[in-house]
């Protein structure tokens, strides 16, 4: 089943995922033992996702 998703709804969902990753990052930073591999994967995914959002949602120019 295909559910149409408009670009603004998709971008809103992706930006929410960035906030989830940021919360996860903060939670990992509070742990007494740092899991370097997990932090590395999280940072790589965060960088990829934010780059994709920037590509999909370029800044609007003022009129």
N, CA, C and O of each residue as an XYZ file, in Angstrom:
252
protein
N       0.836     -1.177      0.000
C       0.000      0.000      0.000
C       0.881      1.239      0.000
O       1.808      1.348      0.803
N       0.596      2.158     -0.886
C       1.356      3.391     -1.014
C       0.593      4.526     -0.358
O      -0.578      4.763     -0.653
N       1.289      5.233      0.550
C       0.690      6.401      1.184
C       1.457      7.624      0.718
O       2.655      7.735      0.976
N       0.789      8.544      0.035
C       1.507      9.732     -0.435
C       1.974     10.592      0.746
O       1.221     10.850      1.686
N       3.218     11.021      0.672
C       3.785     11.882      1.709
C       4.344     13.104      1.003
O       5.194     12.989      0.120
N       3.864     14.274      1.395
C       4.393     15.474      0.747
C       5.761     15.822      1.321
O       6.142     15.346      2.390
N       6.476     16.644      0.605
C       7.848     16.978      1.000
C       7.922     17.623      2.377
O       8.840     17.334      3.144
N       6.974     18.488      2.697
C       7.042     19.163      3.992
C       6.834     18.173      5.139
O       7.483     18.290      6.179
N       5.946     17.210      4.964
C       5.727     16.193      6.002
C       6.967     15.319      6.151
O       7.351     14.969      7.267
N       7.594     14.964      5.030
C       8.799     14.144      5.080
C       9.931     14.889      5.779
O      10.621     14.321      6.626
N      10.121     16.155      5.427
C      11.180     16.942      6.049
C      10.924     17.136      7.537
O      11.861     17.101      8.334
N       9.686     17.337      7.913
C       9.341     17.466      9.329
C       9.711     16.186     10.067
O      10.283     16.244     11.156
N       9.393     15.036      9.492
C       9.711     13.749     10.110
C      11.223     13.561     10.218
O      11.718     13.105     11.249
N      11.957     13.908      9.162
C      13.413     13.769      9.188
C      14.034     14.678     10.247
O      14.964     14.272     10.945
N      13.529     15.894     10.370
C      14.044     16.818     11.382
C      13.742     16.314     12.789
O      14.531     16.527     13.709
N      12.610     15.650     12.956
C      12.311     15.037     14.254
C      13.318     13.934     14.556
O      13.718     13.758     15.707
N      13.727     13.198     13.542
C      14.722     12.145     13.740
C      16.061     12.733     14.184
O      16.780     12.120     14.973
N      16.396     13.925     13.675
C      17.616     14.606     14.114
C      17.512     14.920     15.602
O      18.478     14.735     16.342
N      16.349     15.391     16.047
C      16.178     15.685     17.477
C      16.307     14.420     18.322
O      16.845     14.465     19.428
N      15.822     13.305     17.811
C      15.969     12.032     18.528
C      17.447     11.669     18.633
O      17.913     11.261     19.696
N      18.181     11.816     17.540
C      19.614     11.519     17.569
C      20.348     12.442     18.534
O      21.271     12.007     19.222
N      19.952     13.699     18.593
C      20.579     14.633     19.529
C      20.312     14.212     20.978
O      21.206     14.282     21.822
N      19.095     13.780     21.260
C      18.773     13.303     22.611
C      19.569     12.048     22.933
O      20.056     11.891     24.053
N      19.702     11.161     21.967
C      20.473      9.936     22.148
C      21.934     10.274     22.426
O      22.570      9.666     23.287
N      22.460     11.257     21.682
C      23.838     11.705     21.867
C      24.048     12.220     23.294
O      25.046     11.895     23.937
N      23.111     13.016     23.776
C      23.206     13.533     25.147
C      23.153     12.405     26.171
O      23.873     12.428     27.170
N      22.302     11.424     25.918
C      22.189     10.289     26.837
C      23.486      9.503     26.876
O      23.923      9.088     27.950
N      24.103      9.293     25.738
C      25.377      8.575     25.686
C      26.480      9.347     26.411
O      27.343      8.752     27.057
N      26.444     10.672     26.298
C      27.466     11.496     26.942
C      27.368     11.434     28.464
O      28.363     11.652     29.156
N      26.186     11.140     28.989
C      25.989     11.083     30.441
C      26.389      9.737     31.042
O      26.490      9.611     32.263
N      26.613      8.750     30.212
C      26.988      7.427     30.723
C      28.389      7.446     31.308
O      29.268      8.170     30.840
N      28.578      6.644     32.331
C      29.896      6.595     32.969
C      30.939      5.960     32.043
O      32.101      6.366     32.045
N      30.530      4.982     31.266
C      31.450      4.354     30.305
C      31.011      4.716     28.895
O      29.867      4.477     28.509
N      31.920      5.285     28.142
C      31.613      5.692     26.777
C      31.855      4.520     25.839
O      32.923      3.908     25.855
N      30.856      4.216     25.025
C      30.984      3.172     24.006
C      31.401      3.864     22.706
O      30.560      4.357     21.953
N      32.687      3.892     22.462
C      33.235      4.649     21.341
C      32.630      4.221     20.009
O      32.298      5.074     19.185
N      32.481      2.937     19.787
C      31.925      2.456     18.513
C      30.498      2.966     18.316
O      30.130      3.360     17.210
N      29.697      2.961     19.376
C      28.323      3.427     19.262
C      28.284      4.929     18.993
O      27.507      5.397     18.160
N      29.123      5.681     19.702
C      29.179      7.133     19.499
C      29.608      7.447     18.068
O      29.062      8.352     17.438
N      30.571      6.712     17.565
C      31.050      6.912     16.196
C      29.937      6.652     15.182
O      29.742      7.436     14.253
N      29.213      5.554     15.365
C      28.100      5.252     14.455
C      27.019      6.323     14.535
O      26.489      6.755     13.511
N      26.697      6.747     15.737
C      25.676      7.769     15.925
C      26.080      9.078     15.255
O      25.270      9.705     14.572
N      27.327      9.488     15.447
C      27.801     10.730     14.838
C      27.818     10.638     13.319
O      27.496     11.608     12.633
N      28.190      9.482     12.791
C      28.194      9.286     11.334
C      26.768      9.390     10.780
O      26.543     10.023      9.749
N      25.825      8.774     11.462
C      24.429      8.817     11.016
C      23.873     10.239     11.143
O      23.161     10.717     10.260
N      24.205     10.903     12.244
C      23.762     12.286     12.449
C      24.272     13.186     11.318
O      23.511     13.973     10.756
N      25.555     13.066     10.992
C      26.143     13.872      9.924
C      25.470     13.580      8.586
O      25.156     14.500      7.831
N      25.251     12.300      8.293
C      24.596     11.923      7.039
C      23.178     12.499      6.981
O      22.780     13.074      5.968
N      22.426     12.345      8.059
C      21.035     12.797      8.063
C      20.944     14.307      7.935
O      20.122     14.812      7.170
N      21.772     15.034      8.668
C      21.715     16.492      8.566
C      22.152     16.975      7.182
O      21.617     17.961      6.677
N      23.112     16.294      6.570
C      23.497     16.637      5.196
C      22.357     16.383      4.221
O      22.106     17.196      3.331
N      21.672     15.272      4.382
C      20.537     14.962      3.503
C      19.423     15.994      3.663
O      18.829     16.428      2.675
N      19.142     16.384      4.893
C      18.109     17.399      5.131
C      18.514     18.711      4.472
O      17.680     19.375      3.857
N      19.772     19.090      4.592
C      20.254     20.321      3.950
C      20.105     20.247      2.438
O      19.759     21.234      1.789
N      20.367     19.080      1.887
C      20.238     18.899      0.444
C      18.773     18.963     -0.002
O      18.460     19.519     -1.055
N      17.892     18.394      0.803
C      16.472     18.351      0.454
C      15.744     19.657      0.760
O      14.718     19.956      0.150
N      16.271     20.429      1.699
C      15.593     21.631      2.162
C      16.574     22.800      2.191
O      16.972     23.260      3.261
N      16.964     23.281      0.997
C      17.931     24.378      0.963
C      17.350     25.638      1.614
O      16.133     25.821      1.636
N      18.217     26.503      2.142
C      17.714     27.733      2.777
C      16.937     28.584      1.785
O      17.282     28.666      0.606
N      15.903     29.202      2.276
C      15.083     30.084      1.426
C      15.738     31.461      1.361
O      16.218     31.980      2.369
N      15.753     32.038      0.176
C      16.303     33.383      0.036
C      15.226     34.404      0.375
O      14.056     34.223      0.037
N      15.626     35.466      1.039
C      14.679     36.531      1.374
C      14.271     37.251      0.088
O      15.087     37.470     -0.807
N      13.010     37.606      0.024
C      12.490     38.254     -1.202
C      12.771     39.730     -1.226
O      12.401     40.413     -2.181
